[in-house]
Amino acid sequence: MSPNPDTAAEELPFVPGQIIKVFGDKDSDGFYHGESGGLSGYVPSNMVAEVPVDDEYLKHVLMQQGFLPVDHA
């Protein structure tokens, strides 16, 4: 993913459309810390977007998969 091979071990590999759980704010280098598929690492902020979850069924599925906290309203 990164053009810098020295950072490959620190970055989270992902594909377009994949859901990534992001923790905290963007760092000074423009990266978030994220988790998906049991892996974690840095995610470039210019390659991800927040997905609004308005559908109740989708909320339920994302909570079951651990992408949303159980108390998410």
Secondary structure in CASP SS format (residue, H / E / C, confidence):
PFRMAT SS
TARGET T0000
AUTHOR 0000-0000-0000
METHOD secondary structure of the structure
MODEL  1
M C 1.00
S C 1.00
P C 1.00
N C 1.00
P H 1.00
D H 1.00
T H 1.00
A C 1.00
A C 1.00
E C 1.00
E E 1.00
L C 1.00
P C 1.00
F C 1.00
V C 1.00
P C 1.00
G C 1.00
Q C 1.00
I C 1.00
I C 1.00
K E 1.00
V E 1.00
F E 1.00
G C 1.00
D C 1.00
K C 1.00
D C 1.00
S C 1.00
D C 1.00
G C 1.00
F E 1.00
Y E 1.00
H E 1.00
G E 1.00
E E 1.00
S E 1.00
G C 1.00
G C 1.00
L E 1.00
S E 1.00
G E 1.00
Y E 1.00
V E 1.00
P E 1.00
S H 1.00
N H 1.00
M H 1.00
V C 1.00
A C 1.00
E C 1.00
V C 1.00
P C 1.00
V C 1.00
D C 1.00
D C 1.00
E H 1.00
Y H 1.00
L H 1.00
K H 1.00
H H 1.00
V H 1.00
L H 1.00
M H 1.00
Q H 1.00
Q C 1.00
G C 1.00
F C 1.00
L C 1.00
P C 1.00
V C 1.00
D C 1.00
H C 1.00
A C 1.00
END
